[in-house]
Amino acid sequence: MTETNVMKVFIDRCTVNLLVGVRDHEKTKPQRVIVTVEAEAPLVKPFRDTANADLTAVVDYSPLRDFIVQKLPQKGCIPLLETVAQHIVDFCLSSDPRIQKVRVRLEKPDIYPDCESAGVALTVTRPGDIEP
């Protein structure tokens, strides 16, 4: 997908407490994880009608936010941030067939005293759109 005619929907720096990690203390005490997600979908038409409130015409970011703050904490302890990121990607791709690319960035802001944060970033393109 080219950068033109693309709708990008995002959740920026949403903080959620998760049981995530491989160390003993990470398995028993939730820690802050900062979640940033960007989902791309084709922009099929311009949005010029100021009275249009049809959420089916757009990618709604509310279900994504709800997944992050409500469903992820219910998954229990997840050893790897990469797995958390993949769960977010899978949610995005399964929730709206228009989404073609998802970028997820996860940060643990409290993991090291000498770092602002440590984490992972994952970018996934819907399988049908991967070039050989």
C-alpha positions in Angstrom: 0.0 0.0 0.0 1.5 3.4 -1.0 1.5 6.3 1.4 -1.2 8.1 -0.7 -4.8 7.4 -0.2 -4.2 5.7 3.2 -6.3 6.2 6.3 -4.2 5.8 9.5 -5.9 5.2 12.8 -3.9 5.2 15.9 -3.8 4.8 19.7 -0.9 6.8 21.1 0.9 5.9 24.3 -2.0 4.2 26.1 -0.9 3.0 29.5 -2.1 -0.4 30.7 -0.9 -2.6 33.6 0.0 -6.1 32.4 1.7 -9.3 33.7 4.4 -9.5 31.1 7.9 -10.9 31.4 10.0 -13.9 32.1 11.5 -12.9 35.4 9.8 -14.1 38.6 8.8 -10.6 39.8 7.3 -9.8 36.4 5.0 -12.9 36.6 3.4 -11.8 39.8 3.2 -8.0 39.8 1.6 -6.1 36.9 3.8 -3.5 35.3 3.1 -0.5 33.2 3.2 -1.0 29.5 2.8 1.9 27.1 1.1 0.9 23.9 1.2 2.7 20.6 -0.7 1.2 17.6 -1.1 2.5 14.1 -3.4 0.7 11.6 -3.5 1.5 7.9 -6.5 1.0 5.6 -7.1 2.2 2.1 -8.8 5.6 1.9 -11.6 4.9 -0.6 -13.2 8.3 -0.6 -12.7 11.7 0.9 -14.6 12.7 4.0 -16.1 16.0 3.2 -19.6 15.7 4.4 -19.6 17.5 7.8 -22.8 15.7 8.8 -21.5 12.2 8.2 -21.3 10.2 11.4 -21.2 6.7 9.9 -18.6 4.7 11.8 -18.9 1.9 9.4 -17.3 4.1 6.7 -14.1 4.4 8.8 -11.9 2.2 11.0 -13.2 2.8 14.5 -10.4 3.1 17.1 -12.7 2.5 20.1 -12.6 -1.3 19.8 -8.8 -1.2 19.6 -8.6 0.9 22.7 -11.0 -1.4 24.5 -9.0 -4.5 23.6 -5.8 -2.9 24.9 -7.2 -1.7 28.3 -9.8 -4.4 29.0 -8.9 -7.6 27.1 -5.1 -7.7 27.3 -5.0 -7.6 31.1 -7.4 -10.5 31.3 -5.0 -12.8 29.3 -2.8 -13.4 32.4 0.9 -13.5 32.4 2.4 -13.3 28.9 6.2 -14.0 28.9 7.2 -11.9 25.9 6.3 -8.4 24.8 6.5 -9.7 21.2 3.5 -12.0 22.0 1.5 -9.1 23.4 2.3 -7.1 20.2 1.2 -10.0 18.1 -2.1 -10.3 20.0 -2.7 -6.6 19.2 -1.9 -7.1 15.5 -4.2 -10.2 15.3 -7.0 -8.2 16.9 -6.6 -5.4 14.4 -6.4 -7.6 11.3 -9.4 -9.8 12.5 -11.6 -6.8 13.6 -11.6 -5.0 10.2 -10.8 -6.5 6.8 -9.9 -3.1 5.5 -6.8 -2.9 7.7 -3.8 -3.8 5.6 -0.9 -2.9 7.9 -0.4 -2.6 11.7 2.4 -1.1 13.6 2.7 -1.8 17.4 5.2 -0.3 19.8 5.3 -1.5 23.4 7.4 0.1 26.1 8.1 -0.9 29.7 8.9 2.5 31.3 9.9 1.2 34.7 12.1 -1.7 33.7 15.5 0.0 34.0 16.4 3.1 36.2 18.8 4.5 33.7 16.5 4.2 30.6 13.3 6.1 29.8 11.9 2.8 28.5 12.7 -0.5 26.9 10.5 -2.4 24.5 9.7 -3.8 21.1 8.1 -2.7 17.9 6.4 -4.9 15.4 5.1 -4.1 11.9 2.9 -6.6 10.1 1.3 -6.4 6.7 -1.8 -8.5 6.0 -0.6 -11.7 4.4 -2.3 -11.2 1.0 -0.4 -8.0 0.5 3.1 -9.3 1.1 5.3 -9.0 -1.9 7.4 -12.1 -2.9 
